[in-house]
Amino acid sequence: MARRRKPLSPQAWLLGLVGTLALAYISYEVRVAAIQNIGKRQIARNQEAIQRIQQQQMERQRQAQQQAHAYVHQQQPMSAQEIQLERERVAQQKEAMRQRAEQEWKKDEAWERFYTPTHACKYPESQARVDVCTAREARFRKEFEQLWAAGEFSQPRA
């Protein structure tokens, strides 16, 4: 006859419950940390893009100030036609900057559609997994950049 297993003591049952709850909590914290990490990376990319745009704007403003300073020191007042040409040039520069910012935004959105990390990469369980995922993302980024530069952006190949 098969021997019946003894029921767990209340202490053993309570210990099992506490262990289960601890594992659930740790799992939850790991997932939250992974989500925060993804958010931080996206924020960092967006801040880098904003800084590049701001630096370009500052450089153009500096160039415009130098040109204006050169006109003042020439002691030759600008004609109405020159003023109009300068205004048109500034307007063209602003439009070009707006188009570049829009292009960066489109590229970022295209990247988000192109690359979706796997579940294992979203919630890595080890540093080795993080390394593998980082290499995978770099490979996809290179492929994306090549397709983007060639104007042939499409969904990723598996």
DRENGURO-275896 format. One line per field, with one value per atom (N, C-alpha, C): residue in three letters; chain; atom name; z, y, x. Coordinates in nm, 3 decimals, decimal comma. Layout:
% residues N
rest = (Ala_...) $
kette = (A_...) $
atom = (CA_...) $
zz = (Z_...) $
yy = (Y_...) $
xx = (X_...) $
//
This chain:
% residues 158
rest = (Met_Met_Met_Ala_Ala_Ala_Arg_Arg_Arg_Arg_Arg_Arg_Arg_Arg_Arg_Lys_Lys_Lys_Pro_Pro_Pro_Leu_Leu_Leu_Ser_Ser_Ser_Pro_Pro_Pro_Gln_Gln_Gln_Ala_Ala_Ala_Trp_Trp_Trp_Leu_Leu_Leu_Leu_Leu_Leu_Gly_Gly_Gly_Leu_Leu_Leu_Val_Val_Val_Gly_Gly_Gly_Thr_Thr_Thr_Leu_Leu_Leu_Ala_Ala_Ala_Leu_Leu_Leu_Ala_Ala_Ala_Tyr_Tyr_Tyr_Ile_Ile_Ile_Ser_Ser_Ser_Tyr_Tyr_Tyr_Glu_Glu_Glu_Val_Val_Val_Arg_Arg_Arg_Val_Val_Val_Ala_Ala_Ala_Ala_Ala_Ala_Ile_Ile_Ile_Gln_Gln_Gln_Asn_Asn_Asn_Ile_Ile_Ile_Gly_Gly_Gly_Lys_Lys_Lys_Arg_Arg_Arg_Gln_Gln_Gln_Ile_Ile_Ile_Ala_Ala_Ala_Arg_Arg_Arg_Asn_Asn_Asn_Gln_Gln_Gln_Glu_Glu_Glu_Ala_Ala_Ala_Ile_Ile_Ile_Gln_Gln_Gln_Arg_Arg_Arg_Ile_Ile_Ile_Gln_Gln_Gln_Gln_Gln_Gln_Gln_Gln_Gln_Gln_Gln_Gln_Met_Met_Met_Glu_Glu_Glu_Arg_Arg_Arg_Gln_Gln_Gln_Arg_Arg_Arg_Gln_Gln_Gln_Ala_Ala_Ala_Gln_Gln_Gln_Gln_Gln_Gln_Gln_Gln_Gln_Ala_Ala_Ala_His_His_His_Ala_Ala_Ala_Tyr_Tyr_Tyr_Val_Val_Val_His_His_His_Gln_Gln_Gln_Gln_Gln_Gln_Gln_Gln_Gln_Pro_Pro_Pro_Met_Met_Met_Ser_Ser_Ser_Ala_Ala_Ala_Gln_Gln_Gln_Glu_Glu_Glu_Ile_Ile_Ile_Gln_Gln_Gln_Leu_Leu_Leu_Glu_Glu_Glu_Arg_Arg_Arg_Glu_Glu_Glu_Arg_Arg_Arg_Val_Val_Val_Ala_Ala_Ala_Gln_Gln_Gln_Gln_Gln_Gln_Lys_Lys_Lys_Glu_Glu_Glu_Ala_Ala_Ala_Met_Met_Met_Arg_Arg_Arg_Gln_Gln_Gln_Arg_Arg_Arg_Ala_Ala_Ala_Glu_Glu_Glu_Gln_Gln_Gln_Glu_Glu_Glu_Trp_Trp_Trp_Lys_Lys_Lys_Lys_Lys_Lys_Asp_Asp_Asp_Glu_Glu_Glu_Ala_Ala_Ala_Trp_Trp_Trp_Glu_Glu_Glu_Arg_Arg_Arg_Phe_Phe_Phe_Tyr_Tyr_Tyr_Thr_Thr_Thr_Pro_Pro_Pro_Thr_Thr_Thr_His_His_His_Ala_Ala_Ala_Cys_Cys_Cys_Lys_Lys_Lys_Tyr_Tyr_Tyr_Pro_Pro_Pro_Glu_Glu_Glu_Ser_Ser_Ser_Gln_Gln_Gln_Ala_Ala_Ala_Arg_Arg_Arg_Val_Val_Val_Asp_Asp_Asp_Val_Val_Val_Cys_Cys_Cys_Thr_Thr_Thr_Ala_Ala_Ala_Arg_Arg_Arg_Glu_Glu_Glu_Ala_Ala_Ala_Arg_Arg_Arg_Phe_Phe_Phe_Arg_Arg_Arg_Lys_Lys_Lys_Glu_Glu_Glu_Phe_Phe_Phe_Glu_Glu_Glu_Gln_Gln_Gln_Leu_Leu_Leu_Trp_Trp_Trp_Ala_Ala_Ala_Ala_Ala_Ala_Gly_Gly_Gly_Glu_Glu_Glu_Phe_Phe_Phe_Ser_Ser_Ser_Gln_Gln_Gln_Pro_Pro_Pro_Arg_Arg_Arg_Ala_Ala_Ala) $
kette = (A_A_A_A_A_A_A_A_A_A_A_A_A_A_A_A_A_A_A_A_A_A_A_A_A_A_A_A_A_A_A_A_A_A_A_A_A_A_A_A_A_A_A_A_A_A_A_A_A_A_A_A_A_A_A_A_A_A_A_A_A_A_A_A_A_A_A_A_A_A_A_A_A_A_A_A_A_A_A_A_A_A_A_A_A_A_A_A_A_A_A_A_A_A_A_A_A_A_A_A_A_A_A_A_A_A_A_A_A_A_A_A_A_A_A_A_A_A_A_A_A_A_A_A_A_A_A_A_A_A_A_A_A_A_A_A_A_A_A_A_A_A_A_A_A_A_A_A_A_A_A_A_A_A_A_A_A_A_A_A_A_A_A_A_A_A_A_A_A_A_A_A_A_A_A_A_A_A_A_A_A_A_A_A_A_A_A_A_A_A_A_A_A_A_A_A_A_A_A_A_A_A_A_A_A_A_A_A_A_A_A_A_A_A_A_A_A_A_A_A_A_A_A_A_A_A_A_A_A_A_A_A_A_A_A_A_A_A_A_A_A_A_A_A_A_A_A_A_A_A_A_A_A_A_A_A_A_A_A_A_A_A_A_A_A_A_A_A_A_A_A_A_A_A_A_A_A_A_A_A_A_A_A_A_A_A_A_A_A_A_A_A_A_A_A_A_A_A_A_A_A_A_A_A_A_A_A_A_A_A_A_A_A_A_A_A_A_A_A_A_A_A_A_A_A_A_A_A_A_A_A_A_A_A_A_A_A_A_A_A_A_A_A_A_A_A_A_A_A_A_A_A_A_A_A_A_A_A_A_A_A_A_A_A_A_A_A_A_A_A_A_A_A_A_A_A_A_A_A_A_A_A_A_A_A_A_A_A_A_A_A_A_A_A_A_A_A_A_A_A_A_A_A_A_A_A_A_A_A_A_A_A_A_A_A_A_A_A_A_A_A_A_A_A_A_A_A_A_A_A_A_A_A_A_A_A_A_A_A_A_A_A_A_A_A_A_A_A_A_A_A_A_A_A_A_A_A_A_A_A_A_A_A_A_A_A_A_A_A_A_A_A_A_A) $
atom = (N_CA_C_N_CA_C_N_CA_C_N_CA_C_N_CA_C_N_CA_C_N_CA_C_N_CA_C_N_CA_C_N_CA_C_N_CA_C_N_CA_C_N_CA_C_N_CA_C_N_CA_C_N_CA_C_N_CA_C_N_CA_C_N_CA_C_N_CA_C_N_CA_C_N_CA_C_N_CA_C_N_CA_C_N_CA_C_N_CA_C_N_CA_C_N_CA_C_N_CA_C_N_CA_C_N_CA_C_N_CA_C_N_CA_C_N_CA_C_N_CA_C_N_CA_C_N_CA_C_N_CA_C_N_CA_C_N_CA_C_N_CA_C_N_CA_C_N_CA_C_N_CA_C_N_CA_C_N_CA_C_N_CA_C_N_CA_C_N_CA_C_N_CA_C_N_CA_C_N_CA_C_N_CA_C_N_CA_C_N_CA_C_N_CA_C_N_CA_C_N_CA_C_N_CA_C_N_CA_C_N_CA_C_N_CA_C_N_CA_C_N_CA_C_N_CA_C_N_CA_C_N_CA_C_N_CA_C_N_CA_C_N_CA_C_N_CA_C_N_CA_C_N_CA_C_N_CA_C_N_CA_C_N_CA_C_N_CA_C_N_CA_C_N_CA_C_N_CA_C_N_CA_C_N_CA_C_N_CA_C_N_CA_C_N_CA_C_N_CA_C_N_CA_C_N_CA_C_N_CA_C_N_CA_C_N_CA_C_N_CA_C_N_CA_C_N_CA_C_N_CA_C_N_CA_C_N_CA_C_N_CA_C_N_CA_C_N_CA_C_N_CA_C_N_CA_C_N_CA_C_N_CA_C_N_CA_C_N_CA_C_N_CA_C_N_CA_C_N_CA_C_N_CA_C_N_CA_C_N_CA_C_N_CA_C_N_CA_C_N_CA_C_N_CA_C_N_CA_C_N_CA_C_N_CA_C_N_CA_C_N_CA_C_N_CA_C_N_CA_C_N_CA_C_N_CA_C_N_CA_C_N_CA_C_N_CA_C_N_CA_C_N_CA_C_N_CA_C_N_CA_C_N_CA_C_N_CA_C_N_CA_C_N_CA_C_N_CA_C_N_CA_C_N_CA_C_N_CA_C_N_CA_C_N_CA_C_N_CA_C_N_CA_C_N_CA_C_N_CA_C_N_CA_C_N_CA_C_N_CA_C_N_CA_C_N_CA_C_N_CA_C_N_CA_C_N_CA_C_N_CA_C_N_CA_C_N_CA_C_N_CA_C) $
zz = (0,000_0,000_0,000_-0,078_-0,087_0,043_0,079_0,200_0,174_0,265_0,251_0,301_0,231_0,269_0,385_0,477_0,591_0,546_0,596_0,559_0,616_0,543_0,585_0,717_0,797_0,921_0,890_0,979_0,953_0,928_0,995_0,974_0,832_0,787_0,653_0,549_0,571_0,476_0,471_0,587_0,593_0,526_0,549_0,485_0,332_0,283_0,139_0,083_0,157_0,114_0,109_0,211_0,215_0,099_0,074_-0,037_-0,171_-0,190_-0,315_-0,332_-0,226_-0,233_-0,260_-0,200_-0,222_-0,369_-0,426_-0,567_-0,658_-0,627_-0,708_-0,700_-0,582_-0,564_-0,640_-0,630_-0,700_-0,851_-0,901_-1,044_-1,086_-1,004_-1,033_-1,038_-0,942_-0,937_-1,059_-1,102_-1,220_-1,344_-1,357_-1,472_-1,470_-1,354_-1,342_-1,378_-1,329_-1,360_-1,510_-1,575_-1,720_-1,795_-1,755_-1,821_-1,800_-1,679_-1,652_-1,736_-1,753_-1,834_-1,979_-2,033_-2,170_-2,182_-2,085_-2,086_-2,079_-1,994_-1,981_-2,111_-2,179_-2,307_-2,410_-2,416_-2,512_-2,479_-2,352_-2,312_-2,348_-2,325_-2,357_-2,507_-2,589_-2,736_-2,777_-2,720_-2,756_-2,710_-2,592_-2,544_-2,632_-2,677_-2,767_-2,897_-2,951_-3,075_-3,053_-2,940_-2,909_-2,894_-2,828_-2,811_-2,945_-3,034_-3,168_-3,239_-3,233_-3,301_-3,239_-3,106_-3,040_-3,075_-3,083_-3,122_-3,264_-3,353_-3,490_-3,494_-3,416_-3,412_-3,358_-3,251_-3,193_-3,293_-3,367_-3,466_-3,576_-3,621_-3,724_-3,672_-3,547_-3,489_-3,477_-3,437_-3,426_-3,562_-3,666_-3,800_-3,845_-3,815_-3,853_-3,780_-3,652_-3,576_-3,632_-3,671_-3,730_-3,861_-3,942_-4,068_-4,043_-3,946_-3,913_-3,860_-3,778_-3,724_-3,837_-3,934_-4,048_-4,128_-4,145_-4,217_-4,143_-4,012_-3,933_-3,944_-3,938_-3,943_-4,082_-4,182_-4,317_-4,336_-4,242_-4,248_-4,372_-4,429_-4,546_-4,506_-4,507_-4,470_-4,575_-4,528_-4,618_-4,695_-4,819_-4,900_-4,866_-4,907_-4,882_-4,947_-5,063_-5,132_-5,052_-4,998_-4,917_-4,790_-4,730_-4,610_-4,643_-4,753_-4,794_-4,823_-4,891_-4,919_-4,790_-4,694_-4,566_-4,492_-4,494_-4,430_-4,496_-4,627_-4,699_-4,665_-4,654_-4,619_-4,479_-4,386_-4,249_-4,248_-4,323_-4,330_-4,389_-4,491_-4,550_-4,450_-4,373_-4,272_-4,165_-4,123_-4,024_-4,080_-4,204_-4,266_-4,278_-4,314_-4,325_-4,188_-4,084_-3,949_-3,908_-3,941_-3,909_-3,981_-4,108_-4,185_-4,129_-4,086_-4,025_-3,895_-3,814_-3,688_-3,718_-3,818_-3,856_-3,909_-3,985_-4,037_-3,923_-3,823_-3,705_-3,633_-3,619_-3,551_-3,630_-3,762_-3,845_-3,835_-3,832_-3,823_-3,689_-3,580_-3,449_-3,448_-3,506_-3,511_-3,597_-3,708_-3,795_-3,721_-3,642_-3,565_-3,465_-3,399_-3,301_-3,369_-3,493_-3,566_-3,616_-3,654_-3,713_-3,610_-3,492_-3,392_-3,268_-3,238_-3,116_-3,039_-2,919_-2,844_-2,806_-2,800_-2,761_-2,613_-2,571_-2,431_-2,341_-2,386_-2,307_-2,296_-2,398_-2,392_-2,310_-2,309_-2,226_-2,078_-2,044_-1,905_-1,893_-1,911_-1,908_-1,768_-1,764_-1,635_-1,597_-1,688_-1,657_-1,742_-1,704_-1,779_-1,917_-1,924_-2,054_-2,150_-2,100_-2,183_-2,226_-2,136_-2,170_-2,282_-2,273_-2,377_-2,512_-2,510_-2,634_-2,693_-2,608_-2,656_-2,710_-2,644_-2,691_-2,829_-2,846_-2,976_-3,083_-3,048_-3,142_-3,182_-3,083_-3,114_-3,202_-3,177_-3,260_-3,404_-3,420_-3,554_-3,627_-3,557_-3,619_-3,647_-3,559_-3,578_-3,705_-3,724_-3,844_-3,969_-3,966_-4,081_-4,108_-4,001_-4,015_-4,077_-4,027_-4,079_-4,227_-4,267_-4,409_-4,493_-4,446_-4,520_-4,523_-4,412_-4,404_-4,501_-4,502_-4,590_-4,737_-4,768_-4,905_-4,943_-4,843_-4,871_-4,892_-4,842_-4,863_-4,732_-4,643_-4,511_-4,525_-4,458_-4,453_-4,318_-4,296_-4,171_-4,163_-4,040_-4,026_-4,082_-4,125_-4,172_-4,052_-4,039_-3,923_-3,935) $
yy = (-0,117_0,000_0,126_0,224_0,347_0,426_0,479_0,559_0,696_0,743_0,877_0,981_1,088_1,195_1,273_1,311_1,387_1,528_1,585_1,723_1,817_1,927_2,024_2,089_2,117_2,187_2,332_2,401_2,542_2,626_2,595_2,672_2,649_2,525_2,494_2,559_2,555_2,616_2,767_2,830_2,974_3,011_2,929_2,954_2,945_2,848_2,835_2,955_3,003_3,121_3,244_3,265_3,380_3,371_3,251_3,234_3,266_3,219_3,246_3,396_3,462_3,607_3,683_3,638_3,703_3,689_3,571_3,551_3,637_3,647_3,730_3,876_3,922_4,061_4,088_3,999_4,016_4,019_3,932_3,930_4,064_4,114_4,242_4,354_4,357_4,462_4,455_4,335_4,319_4,374_4,345_4,395_4,547_4,602_4,748_4,811_4,753_4,807_4,801_4,694_4,681_4,788_4,809_4,911_5,049_5,077_5,206_5,223_5,117_5,122_5,157_5,096_5,126_5,273_5,319_5,459_5,554_5,523_5,609_5,615_5,500_5,498_5,585_5,576_5,657_5,806_5,839_5,979_6,028_5,946_5,986_6,009_5,920_5,940_6,070_6,096_6,219_6,343_6,337_6,450_6,474_6,369_6,383_6,452_6,410_6,471_6,619_6,650_6,790_6,871_6,816_6,888_6,914_6,814_6,835_6,949_6,949_7,054_7,190_7,196_7,323_7,373_7,282_7,322_7,377_7,313_7,362_7,501_7,520_7,650_7,757_7,723_7,820_7,857_7,758_7,784_7,876_7,852_7,938_8,080_8,091_8,224_8,297_8,225_8,285_8,333_8,253_8,293_8,416_8,417_8,533_8,658_8,643_8,758_8,808_8,715_8,755_8,830_8,782_8,850_8,987_8,994_9,124_9,218_9,166_9,247_9,296_9,210_9,250_9,361_9,353_9,458_9,591_9,585_9,709_9,773_9,692_9,747_9,792_9,752_9,799_9,942_9,990_10,125_10,148_10,038_10,049_9,994_10,079_10,031_9,931_9,838_9,737_9,799_9,764_9,812_9,731_9,777_9,706_9,567_9,561_9,432_9,336_9,385_9,302_9,255_9,343_9,306_9,196_9,213_9,111_8,977_8,982_8,859_8,792_8,873_8,818_8,753_8,817_8,760_8,628_8,624_8,501_8,389_8,426_8,328_8,272_8,360_8,316_8,226_8,264_8,182_8,044_8,041_7,913_7,827_7,890_7,815_7,758_7,838_7,789_7,671_7,683_7,574_7,448_7,465_7,350_7,284_7,364_7,309_7,235_7,290_7,224_7,090_7,090_6,966_6,862_6,906_6,812_6,754_6,838_6,789_6,689_6,720_6,629_6,498_6,505_6,385_6,299_6,363_6,290_6,220_6,290_6,234_6,113_6,127_6,015_5,897_5,926_5,819_5,746_5,820_5,758_5,671_5,720_5,640_5,515_5,530_5,415_5,311_5,357_5,263_5,187_5,258_5,192_5,086_5,112_5,012_4,899_4,933_4,836_4,734_4,784_4,696_4,686_4,564_4,535_4,431_4,465_4,368_4,246_4,132_4,010_4,016_3,927_3,922_3,899_3,812_3,784_3,907_3,993_4,115_4,224_4,223_4,320_4,293_4,166_4,125_4,030_4,082_3,994_3,939_3,810_3,745_3,740_3,781_3,775_3,878_3,903_3,996_3,938_3,806_3,743_3,772_3,765_3,794_3,940_4,030_4,172_4,192_4,124_4,136_4,086_3,972_3,916_4,014_4,068_4,160_4,289_4,337_4,459_4,437_4,322_4,290_4,276_4,215_4,198_4,334_4,422_4,555_4,633_4,619_4,688_4,636_4,504_4,446_4,501_4,506_4,559_4,709_4,783_4,927_4,951_4,869_4,882_4,855_4,749_4,715_4,828_4,880_4,989_5,113_5,148_5,267_5,251_5,130_5,106_5,121_5,061_5,070_5,214_5,283_5,422_5,509_5,490_5,570_5,542_5,418_5,381_5,417_5,462_5,495_5,372_5,259_5,135_5,079_5,164_5,116_5,020_4,907_4,809_4,741_4,649_4,575_4,485_4,449_4,369_4,229_4,176_4,038_3,951_3,841_3,754_3,674) $
xx = (0,081_0,000_0,087_0,043_0,119_0,108_0,217_0,219_0,161_0,081_0,024_0,124_0,127_0,216_0,154_0,237_0,190_0,153_0,043_0,012_0,119_0,138_0,239_0,198_0,298_0,270_0,236_0,167_0,136_0,261_0,372_0,495_0,549_0,547_0,597_0,508_0,377_0,283_0,306_0,323_0,346_0,478_0,581_0,709_0,696_0,622_0,599_0,526_0,425_0,349_0,439_0,519_0,610_0,710_0,764_0,857_0,794_0,670_0,598_0,575_0,532_0,509_0,639_0,748_0,877_0,919_0,902_0,937_0,850_0,722_0,633_0,675_0,711_0,753_0,884_0,978_1,107_1,083_0,998_0,965_0,904_0,814_0,749_0,855_0,945_1,047_1,140_1,174_1,260_1,190_1,062_0,988_0,976_0,949_0,940_1,074_1,183_1,316_1,343_1,303_1,324_1,245_1,122_1,039_1,099_1,146_1,209_1,335_1,410_1,532_1,500_1,396_1,355_1,314_1,237_1,194_1,312_1,409_1,526_1,606_1,617_1,690_1,620_1,486_1,412_1,426_1,418_1,434_1,574_1,675_1,812_1,829_1,772_1,780_1,712_1,596_1,524_1,601_1,661_1,738_1,861_1,924_2,039_1,997_1,883_1,833_1,802_1,741_1,708_1,836_1,937_2,064_2,131_2,128_2,186_2,115_1,983_1,906_1,936_1,943_1,973_2,112_2,210_2,344_2,347_2,272_2,265_2,201_2,096_2,030_2,125_2,197_2,290_2,400_2,448_2,552_2,500_2,379_2,320_2,297_2,253_2,234_2,366_2,471_2,603_2,651_2,629_2,669_2,591_2,461_2,379_2,426_2,463_2,512_2,645_2,731_2,858_2,836_2,743_2,715_2,654_2,565_2,504_2,612_2,701_2,811_2,901_2,926_3,010_2,942_2,811_2,739_2,748_2,735_2,739_2,876_2,981_3,116_3,158_3,085_3,116_3,067_2,987_2,932_2,849_2,801_2,716_2,579_2,481_2,348_2,297_2,221_2,165_2,050_2,043_1,932_1,808_1,695_1,569_1,574_1,635_1,646_1,735_1,846_1,935_1,866_1,790_1,716_1,615_1,547_1,448_1,517_1,632_1,707_1,753_1,798_1,842_1,724_1,611_1,491_1,452_1,459_1,427_1,527_1,654_1,756_1,732_1,699_1,670_1,547_1,445_1,323_1,353_1,439_1,478_1,555_1,642_1,717_1,622_1,525_1,428_1,349_1,308_1,232_1,318_1,444_1,534_1,553_1,565_1,579_1,452_1,338_1,212_1,202_1,243_1,238_1,335_1,454_1,549_1,494_1,431_1,372_1,260_1,180_1,071_1,129_1,238_1,302_1,357_1,420_1,470_1,355_1,245_1,129_1,076_1,067_1,021_1,116_1,245_1,345_1,331_1,313_1,294_1,169_1,062_0,938_0,959_1,030_1,055_1,140_1,237_1,318_1,231_1,142_1,054_0,967_0,926_0,847_0,936_1,060_1,152_1,201_1,237_1,299_1,210_1,172_1,099_1,180_1,224_1,303_1,219_1,285_1,215_1,180_1,093_1,052_1,174_1,264_1,384_1,474_1,471_1,552_1,484_1,353_1,282_1,305_1,312_1,329_1,447_1,570_1,687_1,710_1,746_1,767_1,915_2,003_2,145_2,220_2,344_2,427_2,459_2,470_2,496_2,380_2,257_2,139_2,141_2,180_2,189_2,291_2,404_2,507_2,457_2,388_2,332_2,230_2,145_2,041_2,101_2,206_2,273_2,335_2,397_2,457_2,348_2,237_2,125_2,069_2,052_1,999_2,097_2,227_2,327_2,322_2,304_2,295_2,173_2,059_1,938_1,952_2,021_2,039_2,121_2,226_2,311_2,229_2,150_2,066_1,965_1,907_1,810_1,875_1,993_2,063_2,094_2,135_2,164_2,037_1,928_1,802_1,751_1,767_1,720_1,800_1,931_2,017_1,986_1,951_1,919_1,775_1,698_1,559_1,472_1,518_1,445_1,392_1,350_1,307_1,190_1,203_1,094_1,099_1,009_1,006_1,128_1,170_1,293_1,277_1,390_1,392_1,428_1,358_1,381_1,507) $
//
